[in-house]
């Protein structure tokens, strides 16, 4: 019977297990190759992305362009380059006076306005004239009485009138005349007028103020000639006294150019602290109308040196190499802006003169602009801006 028959497994050839093993080994190898190929894709892309990130991090951000550095320039000239020094100056009027009444009283008229020009003889202020007019009338009455008394005594002369009484009456008349003159002067002094054409700088009291004699009422500037005071060292002071080898020019903040100055006077004693002399300079030409006393200015003193045909260089214009080769920085202006340019390092041959001056034997031609101060702080090819003055 079929159910009693044992279940027999089909027999496989002896070579079947080896074939299966080879098939499984091939499948495993194929799967491994596919996985490795898939893993290789991101691994190969990762260094590129990392390299791009490193490149982005390594690239610095662009810095904003810095403005050109200011540089003080000079022009090479033969016959000795002028040595220049700058000084702080303060503008002042030819004269500055504080006007005051010679008598006391209450100010009832005060038409002078601060900052307004006044003419010679123009009314500045006036006191109450009533008391002064009253004193004048009283002095006139006293004089009339003294004269009548004198005339009466003179008619009685030779009778009962002594000579001494007549003399006393004459003295009384003289005193009355003096009192009348004084009253007239006081009435005149109660009106304050401008002693010259000027500018009202400041009202020092208010209207209707009662002032005493000598109290300053108005400060007035004589604007007929504006001047500048500067303090200079003793060496320059002596050169300025010696002749025309020292020239002075002034630059005003906000101005458009320079103004020639001449020396008017000087203080004959030095300052206690700085041992300097005060020079008073005047404008040769008419200065700007907006220039007022007290304004600041930059005064340049140019001292002409005696150098024949030589070209003198300031020590601050020289740049030295480690082998002590001297150079100067030539200023090459840009076409679009002549005040901005590039400095070019140029070698020069120099010689130290007997007076300690630096004489250029070979180098740029006269008329060339070079950096006069701080050349050692600049680099070849650096862009600089011409330094003018404070406020310009």
VOMI-49842 format. One record per residue (C-alpha): residue in one letter; x, y, z. Coordinates in nm, 4 decimals, decimal comma. Example, Ala and Ser with C-alpha at 12.3 -4.5 7.8 and 13.67 -1.06 7.14 Angstrom:
+------+----------+----------+----------+
| type |       xx |       yy |       zz |
+------+----------+----------+----------+
|    a |   1,2300 |  -0,4500 |   0,7800 |
|    s |   1,3670 |  -0,1060 |   0,7140 |
+------+----------+----------+----------+
//
This chain:
+------+----------+----------+----------+
| type |       xx |       yy |       zz |
+------+----------+----------+----------+
|    x |   0,0000 |   0,0000 |   0,0000 |
|    x |   0,1003 |   0,3457 |  -0,0754 |
|    x |   0,0740 |   0,4756 |   0,2799 |
|    x |   0,2951 |   0,1964 |   0,4085 |
|    x |   0,5658 |   0,2632 |   0,1649 |
|    x |   0,8471 |   0,4724 |   0,3004 |
|    x |   0,8807 |   0,8325 |   0,1636 |
|    x |   1,1924 |   0,8458 |  -0,0304 |
|    x |   1,3757 |   1,1694 |  -0,1004 |
|    x |   1,4936 |   1,2101 |  -0,4504 |
|    x |   1,8621 |   1,1710 |  -0,4724 |
|    x |   2,0617 |   1,4502 |  -0,6246 |
|    x |   2,3724 |   1,4097 |  -0,8081 |
|    x |   2,6833 |   1,4415 |  -0,5975 |
|    x |   2,7905 |   1,7524 |  -0,7877 |
|    x |   2,4774 |   1,9600 |  -0,6999 |
|    x |   2,5938 |   2,0988 |  -0,3611 |
|    x |   2,9104 |   2,2352 |  -0,5200 |
|    x |   2,7104 |   2,4082 |  -0,7916 |
|    x |   2,4847 |   2,5693 |  -0,5330 |
|    x |   2,7778 |   2,6862 |  -0,3328 |
|    x |   2,9345 |   2,8377 |  -0,6409 |
|    x |   2,6059 |   3,0123 |  -0,7252 |
|    x |   2,5716 |   3,1564 |  -0,3777 |
|    x |   2,9334 |   3,2729 |  -0,3815 |
|    x |   2,8798 |   3,4487 |  -0,7162 |
|    x |   2,5666 |   3,6218 |  -0,5895 |
|    x |   2,7466 |   3,7416 |  -0,2811 |
|    x |   3,0299 |   3,8761 |  -0,4915 |
|    x |   2,7895 |   4,0595 |  -0,7232 |
|    x |   2,6008 |   4,2125 |  -0,4300 |
|    x |   2,9219 |   4,3245 |  -0,2657 |
|    x |   3,0393 |   4,4886 |  -0,5889 |
|    x |   2,7108 |   4,6789 |  -0,6211 |
|    x |   2,7235 |   4,8012 |  -0,2637 |
|    x |   3,0832 |   4,9153 |  -0,3032 |
|    x |   2,9972 |   5,1056 |  -0,6194 |
|    x |   2,7073 |   5,2811 |  -0,4437 |
|    x |   2,9244 |   5,3728 |  -0,1449 |
|    x |   3,2005 |   5,5018 |  -0,3684 |
|    x |   2,9862 |   5,7805 |  -0,5172 |
|    x |   2,9447 |   6,0032 |  -0,2050 |
|    x |   3,2953 |   5,9211 |  -0,0915 |
|    x |   3,4379 |   6,0560 |  -0,4182 |
|    x |   3,2231 |   6,3695 |  -0,4070 |
|    x |   3,3024 |   6,4552 |  -0,0456 |
|    x |   3,6616 |   6,5799 |  -0,0982 |
|    x |   3,5411 |   6,8188 |  -0,3703 |
|    x |   3,2759 |   6,9696 |  -0,1449 |
|    x |   3,5214 |   6,9889 |   0,1409 |
|    x |   3,7782 |   7,1530 |  -0,0818 |
|    x |   3,5212 |   7,4096 |  -0,1988 |
|    x |   3,4268 |   7,4861 |   0,1625 |
|    x |   3,7921 |   7,5261 |   0,2600 |
|    x |   3,8479 |   7,7527 |  -0,0409 |
|    x |   3,5479 |   7,9671 |   0,0562 |
|    x |   3,6742 |   7,9926 |   0,4123 |
|    x |   4,0294 |   8,0732 |   0,2981 |
|    x |   3,9176 |   8,3554 |   0,0671 |
|    x |   3,9249 |   8,6764 |   0,2767 |
|    x |   3,6538 |   8,9383 |   0,2451 |
|    x |   3,7523 |   9,2401 |   0,0421 |
|    x |   3,8575 |   9,5313 |   0,2664 |
|    x |   3,7204 |   9,8795 |   0,1900 |
|    x |   3,9657 |  10,1074 |   0,0152 |
|    x |   4,1490 |  10,3382 |   0,2550 |
|    x |   4,1681 |  10,7108 |   0,1750 |
|    x |   4,5026 |  10,8413 |   0,0482 |
|    x |   4,7455 |  10,9416 |   0,3168 |
|    x |   4,8112 |  11,3192 |   0,3390 |
|    x |   5,1660 |  11,4231 |   0,2522 |
|    x |   5,3333 |  11,7621 |   0,2755 |
|    x |   5,5045 |  11,8451 |  -0,0537 |
|    x |   5,7746 |  12,0849 |  -0,1680 |
|    x |   5,9073 |  12,1937 |  -0,5066 |
|    x |   6,2774 |  12,1591 |  -0,5759 |
|    x |   6,4379 |  12,4938 |  -0,6628 |
|    x |   6,7895 |  12,6132 |  -0,7287 |
|    x |   6,9559 |  12,8844 |  -0,5302 |
|    x |   6,8578 |  12,7255 |  -0,2039 |
|    x |   6,5129 |  12,5946 |  -0,1301 |
|    x |   6,3230 |  12,8126 |   0,1154 |
|    x |   6,2962 |  12,6709 |   0,4619 |
|    x |   5,9367 |  12,6905 |   0,5752 |
|    x |   5,7840 |  12,6844 |   0,9190 |
|    x |   5,4212 |  12,7236 |   1,0072 |
|    x |   5,2833 |  12,9075 |   1,3068 |
|    x |   4,9415 |  12,9516 |   1,4574 |
|    x |   4,8221 |  13,3084 |   1,4206 |
|    x |   4,5297 |  13,5053 |   1,5545 |
|    x |   4,3729 |  13,7888 |   1,3593 |
|    x |   4,3287 |  14,1186 |   1,5394 |
|    x |   4,2249 |  14,4715 |   1,4529 |
|    x |   4,4678 |  14,7583 |   1,4167 |
|    x |   4,3347 |  14,8931 |   1,7455 |
|    x |   4,0770 |  14,7627 |   1,9878 |
|    x |   3,9447 |  15,0102 |   2,2445 |
|    x |   3,6847 |  15,0005 |   2,5186 |
|    x |   3,4827 |  15,3226 |   2,5058 |
|    x |   3,3571 |  15,4746 |   2,8303 |
|    x |   3,1840 |  15,7916 |   2,9474 |
|    x |   3,3982 |  16,0482 |   3,1260 |
|    x |   3,1001 |  16,1256 |   3,3512 |
|    x |   2,8485 |  15,9120 |   3,5333 |
|    x |   2,4797 |  15,8836 |   3,4621 |
|    x |   2,1998 |  15,6742 |   3,3181 |
|    x |   2,2206 |  15,5541 |   2,9578 |
|    x |   1,9027 |  15,6563 |   2,7784 |
|    x |   2,0178 |  15,6117 |   2,4167 |
|    x |   2,2198 |  15,3112 |   2,2981 |
|    x |   2,1887 |  15,2766 |   1,9169 |
|    x |   2,5175 |  15,0883 |   1,8663 |
|    x |   2,4484 |  14,7263 |   1,7697 |
|    x |   2,6970 |  14,4439 |   1,8086 |
|    x |   2,8622 |  14,3514 |   1,4801 |
|    x |   2,7522 |  14,6725 |   1,3097 |
|    x |   2,9997 |  14,9121 |   1,1455 |
|    x |   3,0121 |  15,2729 |   1,2677 |
|    x |   3,1574 |  15,5884 |   1,1160 |
|    x |   3,3855 |  15,8377 |   1,2805 |
|    x |   3,1711 |  16,0655 |   1,4995 |
|    x |   2,8630 |  15,8427 |   1,4907 |
|    x |   2,6554 |  15,8241 |   1,8087 |
|    x |   2,7351 |  15,5238 |   2,0253 |
|    x |   2,5428 |  15,5989 |   2,3452 |
|    x |   2,4093 |  15,8953 |   2,5405 |
|    x |   2,3357 |  15,9612 |   2,9060 |
|    x |   2,0400 |  16,1475 |   3,0449 |
|    x |   2,1266 |  16,5119 |   2,9647 |
|    x |   1,8858 |  16,6777 |   3,2076 |
|    x |   2,1197 |  16,6820 |   3,5114 |
|    x |   2,4111 |  16,8083 |   3,3018 |
|    x |   2,2018 |  17,0814 |   3,1407 |
|    x |   2,0836 |  17,1875 |   3,4867 |
|    x |   2,4435 |  17,2111 |   3,6089 |
|    x |   2,5317 |  17,4161 |   3,3045 |
|    x |   2,2472 |  17,6605 |   3,3637 |
|    x |   2,3461 |  17,6935 |   3,7281 |
|    x |   2,7070 |  17,7615 |   3,6366 |
|    x |   2,5936 |  18,0279 |   3,3900 |
|    x |   2,3810 |  18,1982 |   3,6571 |
|    x |   2,6691 |  18,1924 |   3,9053 |
|    x |   2,8997 |  18,3471 |   3,6491 |
|    x |   2,6544 |  18,6232 |   3,5687 |
|    x |   2,6151 |  18,7043 |   3,9378 |
|    x |   2,9913 |  18,7073 |   3,9937 |
|    x |   3,0400 |  18,9479 |   3,7064 |
|    x |   2,7704 |  19,1826 |   3,8370 |
|    x |   2,9278 |  19,1831 |   4,1796 |
|    x |   3,2634 |  19,2651 |   4,0307 |
|    x |   3,1222 |  19,5482 |   3,8244 |
|    x |   2,9518 |  19,7001 |   4,1327 |
|    x |   3,2691 |  19,6858 |   4,3364 |
|    x |   3,4708 |  19,8374 |   4,0555 |
|    x |   3,2267 |  20,1329 |   4,0421 |
|    x |   3,2691 |  20,1832 |   4,4154 |
|    x |   3,6449 |  20,1700 |   4,3899 |
|    x |   3,8200 |  20,4563 |   4,5681 |
|    x |   3,5451 |  20,5086 |   4,8233 |
|    x |   3,4594 |  20,2597 |   5,0905 |
|    x |   3,5598 |  19,9496 |   4,8923 |
|    x |   3,8931 |  19,7988 |   4,9702 |
|    x |   4,1204 |  19,6726 |   4,6989 |
|    x |   4,1135 |  19,3271 |   4,8478 |
|    x |   3,7361 |  19,3029 |   4,7945 |
|    x |   3,7775 |  19,3764 |   4,4263 |
|    x |   4,0421 |  19,1066 |   4,3965 |
|    x |   3,8163 |  18,8586 |   4,5722 |
|    x |   3,5382 |  18,9410 |   4,3295 |
|    x |   3,7716 |  18,8879 |   4,0360 |
|    x |   3,8668 |  18,5488 |   4,1772 |
|    x |   3,5003 |  18,4585 |   4,2125 |
|    x |   3,4433 |  18,5462 |   3,8485 |
|    x |   3,7339 |  18,3282 |   3,7424 |
|    x |   3,6041 |  18,0353 |   3,9455 |
|    x |   3,2590 |  18,0787 |   3,7975 |
|    x |   3,4055 |  18,0765 |   3,4472 |
|    x |   3,5902 |  17,7542 |   3,5265 |
|    x |   3,2702 |  17,5992 |   3,6655 |
|    x |   3,0871 |  17,6982 |   3,3468 |
|    x |   3,3549 |  17,5384 |   3,1288 |
|    x |   3,3391 |  17,2238 |   3,3417 |
|    x |   2,9608 |  17,2068 |   3,3099 |
|    x |   2,9875 |  17,2470 |   2,9320 |
|    x |   3,2490 |  16,9695 |   2,9124 |
|    x |   3,0351 |  16,7386 |   3,1245 |
|    x |   2,7350 |  16,8009 |   2,9035 |
|    x |   2,9457 |  16,7194 |   2,5991 |
|    x |   3,0955 |  16,4093 |   2,7656 |
|    x |   2,7474 |  16,2726 |   2,8305 |
|    x |   2,7327 |  16,1843 |   2,4595 |
|    x |   2,9621 |  15,9006 |   2,3436 |
|    x |   3,0654 |  15,8958 |   1,9752 |
|    x |   3,2938 |  15,6738 |   1,7684 |
|    x |   3,6515 |  15,8079 |   1,7602 |
|    x |   3,7198 |  15,6326 |   1,4251 |
|    x |   3,5587 |  15,4173 |   1,1589 |
|    x |   3,5223 |  15,0805 |   1,3204 |
|    x |   3,3182 |  14,7760 |   1,4091 |
|    x |   3,1170 |  14,7343 |   1,7277 |
|    x |   3,2550 |  14,4184 |   1,8838 |
|    x |   3,0500 |  14,4027 |   2,2034 |
|    x |   2,8078 |  14,6031 |   2,4131 |
|    x |   2,9398 |  14,5714 |   2,7657 |
|    x |   2,6370 |  14,7147 |   2,9475 |
|    x |   2,2656 |  14,7282 |   2,8765 |
|    x |   2,0558 |  15,0317 |   2,7952 |
|    x |   1,9194 |  15,2356 |   3,0881 |
|    x |   2,2053 |  15,1174 |   3,3054 |
|    x |   2,3483 |  15,3742 |   3,5450 |
|    x |   2,7235 |  15,3769 |   3,4947 |
|    x |   3,0018 |  15,5599 |   3,6659 |
|    x |   3,2769 |  15,7536 |   3,4939 |
|    x |   3,5292 |  15,5232 |   3,3227 |
|    x |   3,3035 |  15,2156 |   3,3080 |
|    x |   3,3531 |  15,0437 |   2,9666 |
|    x |   3,0359 |  15,0631 |   2,7613 |
|    x |   3,1325 |  14,9418 |   2,4102 |
|    x |   3,4296 |  14,7566 |   2,2602 |
|    x |   3,5228 |  14,8968 |   1,9200 |
|    x |   3,7594 |  14,7522 |   1,6549 |
|    x |   3,9578 |  14,9724 |   1,4190 |
|    x |   3,9176 |  14,7755 |   1,0955 |
|    x |   4,1316 |  15,0037 |   0,8794 |
|    x |   4,4059 |  14,7362 |   0,8825 |
|    x |   4,3747 |  14,3775 |   0,9971 |
|    x |   4,6799 |  14,2216 |   1,1560 |
|    x |   4,7990 |  13,8806 |   1,2721 |
|    x |   5,0034 |  13,8057 |   1,5833 |
|    x |   5,2369 |  13,5050 |   1,5879 |
|    x |   5,4983 |  13,3795 |   1,8333 |
|    x |   5,8321 |  13,2883 |   1,6737 |
|    x |   6,1615 |  13,1552 |   1,8135 |
|    x |   6,4587 |  13,3830 |   1,8603 |
|    x |   6,6471 |  13,2657 |   1,5487 |
|    x |   6,3571 |  13,3455 |   1,3172 |
|    x |   6,2975 |  13,6733 |   1,4997 |
|    x |   6,6517 |  13,7850 |   1,4217 |
|    x |   6,6161 |  13,6837 |   1,0559 |
|    x |   6,2886 |  13,8749 |   1,0286 |
|    x |   6,4582 |  14,1874 |   1,1619 |
|    x |   6,7509 |  14,1535 |   0,9231 |
|    x |   6,5767 |  14,2219 |   0,5923 |
|    x |   6,3693 |  14,0704 |   0,3167 |
|    x |   6,4990 |  13,7127 |   0,3373 |
|    x |   6,1943 |  13,6119 |   0,5439 |
|    x |   5,8545 |  13,6145 |   0,3755 |
|    x |   5,5251 |  13,5632 |   0,5542 |
|    x |   5,2010 |  13,4339 |   0,4050 |
|    x |   4,8714 |  13,3542 |   0,5730 |
|    x |   4,6056 |  13,0946 |   0,5023 |
|    x |   4,2595 |  13,1466 |   0,6446 |
|    x |   4,0327 |  12,8469 |   0,7204 |
|    x |   3,7744 |  12,8317 |   0,4465 |
|    x |   3,9740 |  13,0695 |   0,2259 |
|    x |   4,0719 |  13,0090 |  -0,1342 |
|    x |   4,4380 |  13,1100 |  -0,1293 |
|    x |   4,7233 |  13,2705 |   0,0586 |
|    x |   4,7688 |  13,6327 |   0,1592 |
|    x |   5,1018 |  13,8112 |   0,1751 |
|    x |   5,1968 |  13,9687 |   0,5071 |
|    x |   5,4472 |  14,2323 |   0,6152 |
|    x |   5,5866 |  14,2916 |   0,9624 |
|    x |   5,4509 |  14,5988 |   1,1390 |
|    x |   5,5874 |  14,5725 |   1,4916 |
|    x |   5,7192 |  14,3309 |   1,7512 |
|    x |   5,7455 |  14,2976 |   2,1257 |
|    x |   6,0956 |  14,3708 |   2,2480 |
|    x |   6,0852 |  14,1076 |   2,5211 |
|    x |   6,0319 |  13,7337 |   2,5170 |
|    x |   5,7511 |  13,5327 |   2,6643 |
|    x |   5,8312 |  13,3963 |   3,0076 |
|    x |   5,7457 |  13,0340 |   2,9284 |
|    x |   5,8339 |  12,9595 |   2,5665 |
|    x |   6,1102 |  13,2206 |   2,5182 |
|    x |   5,9476 |  13,3410 |   2,1974 |
|    x |   5,8941 |  13,6843 |   2,0441 |
|    x |   5,5569 |  13,8140 |   1,9287 |
|    x |   5,5497 |  13,9521 |   1,5754 |
|    x |   5,2644 |  14,1642 |   1,4453 |
|    x |   5,2030 |  14,1188 |   1,0729 |
|    x |   4,9694 |  14,3118 |   0,8449 |
|    x |   4,7911 |  14,2122 |   0,5256 |
|    x |   4,9416 |  14,3625 |   0,2108 |
|    x |   4,6194 |  14,3241 |   0,0128 |
|    x |   4,2652 |  14,3592 |   0,1360 |
|    x |   4,1667 |  14,0428 |   0,3258 |
|    x |   3,8243 |  13,8774 |   0,2936 |
|    x |   3,5381 |  14,0877 |   0,4244 |
|    x |   3,4198 |  13,7983 |   0,6416 |
|    x |   3,7503 |  13,7942 |   0,8315 |
|    x |   3,7013 |  13,9288 |   1,1835 |
|    x |   3,9333 |  13,9859 |   1,4798 |
|    x |   3,9857 |  13,6692 |   1,6793 |
|    x |   3,9820 |  13,4392 |   1,3764 |
|    x |   4,2532 |  13,1749 |   1,3496 |
|    x |   4,5046 |  13,1521 |   1,0680 |
|    x |   4,8070 |  12,9516 |   0,9598 |
|    x |   5,1109 |  13,1698 |   0,8943 |
|    x |   5,3979 |  13,0289 |   0,6889 |
|    x |   5,7419 |  13,1823 |   0,7328 |
|    x |   5,9672 |  13,1154 |   0,4326 |
|    x |   6,3347 |  13,1759 |   0,5027 |
|    x |   6,5450 |  13,2049 |   0,1879 |
|    x |   6,8722 |  13,0177 |   0,2312 |
|    x |   7,1997 |  13,1082 |   0,0694 |
|    x |   7,2771 |  12,8089 |  -0,1459 |
|    x |   7,3906 |  12,9491 |  -0,4817 |
|    x |   7,2764 |  12,7138 |  -0,7591 |
|    x |   7,2528 |  12,4171 |  -0,5263 |
|    x |   6,9304 |  12,2365 |  -0,4473 |
|    x |   6,8824 |  12,1978 |  -0,0749 |
|    x |   6,6813 |  11,9139 |   0,0749 |
|    x |   6,5278 |  11,8931 |   0,4211 |
|    x |   6,6369 |  11,5931 |   0,6221 |
|    x |   6,2744 |  11,4843 |   0,6560 |
|    x |   6,2534 |  11,4356 |   0,2772 |
|    x |   6,5246 |  11,1687 |   0,2696 |
|    x |   6,4771 |  10,7911 |   0,2822 |
|    x |   6,7823 |  10,5707 |   0,3391 |
|    x |   6,8459 |  10,2102 |   0,2428 |
|    x |   7,0387 |   9,9792 |   0,4759 |
|    x |   7,3538 |  10,0631 |   0,2723 |
|    x |   7,2865 |  10,4362 |   0,3404 |
|    x |   7,1806 |  10,5107 |  -0,0165 |
|    x |   6,9598 |  10,8195 |  -0,0105 |
|    x |   6,6247 |  10,8457 |  -0,1888 |
|    x |   6,3441 |  11,0962 |  -0,2191 |
|    x |   5,9745 |  11,0377 |  -0,2864 |
|    x |   5,8660 |  11,2098 |  -0,6090 |
|    x |   5,4988 |  11,3054 |  -0,6259 |
|    x |   5,3304 |  11,2077 |  -0,9543 |
|    x |   4,9815 |  11,3644 |  -0,9616 |
|    x |   4,6868 |  11,1853 |  -1,1142 |
|    x |   4,5267 |  11,3320 |  -1,4239 |
|    x |   4,1758 |  11,3376 |  -1,2796 |
|    x |   4,2804 |  11,4976 |  -0,9485 |
|    x |   4,6092 |  11,6928 |  -0,9243 |
|    x |   4,5935 |  11,6866 |  -0,5438 |
|    x |   4,6101 |  11,3062 |  -0,5405 |
|    x |   4,9060 |  11,1151 |  -0,6784 |
|    x |   5,1537 |  10,8328 |  -0,6439 |
|    x |   5,4958 |  10,8591 |  -0,4822 |
|    x |   5,7952 |  10,7171 |  -0,6662 |
|    x |   6,1086 |  10,6262 |  -0,4742 |
|    x |   6,4016 |  10,7902 |  -0,6572 |
|    x |   6,7718 |  10,7722 |  -0,5625 |
|    x |   6,9697 |  11,0931 |  -0,5062 |
|    x |   7,3297 |  11,1815 |  -0,4303 |
|    x |   7,3685 |  11,4227 |  -0,1422 |
|    x |   7,6429 |  11,6098 |   0,0375 |
|    x |   7,6390 |  11,7706 |   0,3778 |
|    x |   7,7447 |  12,1355 |   0,3564 |
|    x |   7,9546 |  12,3296 |   0,6046 |
|    x |   7,6432 |  12,4755 |   0,7625 |
|    x |   7,4866 |  12,1322 |   0,8055 |
|    x |   7,2503 |  12,1714 |   0,5099 |
|    x |   7,1796 |  11,8758 |   0,2814 |
|    x |   7,2825 |  11,9607 |  -0,0776 |
|    x |   7,1542 |  11,7428 |  -0,3625 |
|    x |   7,4273 |  11,6775 |  -0,6211 |
|    x |   7,2334 |  11,4412 |  -0,8486 |
|    x |   6,8659 |  11,3667 |  -0,8572 |
|    x |   6,5348 |  11,5044 |  -0,9857 |
|    x |   6,5313 |  11,8264 |  -1,1832 |
|    x |   6,4287 |  12,1577 |  -1,0232 |
|    x |   6,0557 |  12,2068 |  -1,0366 |
|    x |   5,9860 |  11,8472 |  -0,9327 |
|    x |   5,7512 |  11,8002 |  -0,6403 |
|    x |   5,8716 |  11,5700 |  -0,3660 |
|    x |   5,7477 |  11,4700 |  -0,0223 |
|    x |   5,8989 |  11,7171 |   0,2235 |
|    x |   5,8058 |  11,5593 |   0,5571 |
|    x |   5,7587 |  11,1970 |   0,6595 |
|    x |   5,8974 |  11,0435 |   0,3415 |
|    x |   6,0353 |  10,7482 |   0,5366 |
|    x |   5,6796 |  10,6530 |   0,6376 |
|    x |   5,5703 |  10,6024 |   0,2758 |
|    x |   5,6168 |  10,3113 |   0,0381 |
|    x |   5,7107 |  10,3192 |  -0,3266 |
|    x |   5,3936 |  10,3438 |  -0,5357 |
|    x |   5,1730 |  10,4478 |  -0,2452 |
|    x |   4,8858 |  10,6864 |  -0,3186 |
|    x |   4,8918 |  11,0096 |  -0,1187 |
|    x |   4,6965 |  11,3336 |  -0,1051 |
|    x |   4,8536 |  11,6777 |  -0,1073 |
|    x |   4,8433 |  11,8289 |   0,2422 |
|    x |   4,7291 |  12,1907 |   0,2336 |
|    x |   4,6282 |  12,3369 |   0,5703 |
|    x |   4,3855 |  12,3044 |   0,8559 |
|    x |   4,0325 |  12,3845 |   0,7489 |
|    x |   4,0915 |  12,3433 |   0,3763 |
+------+----------+----------+----------+
//
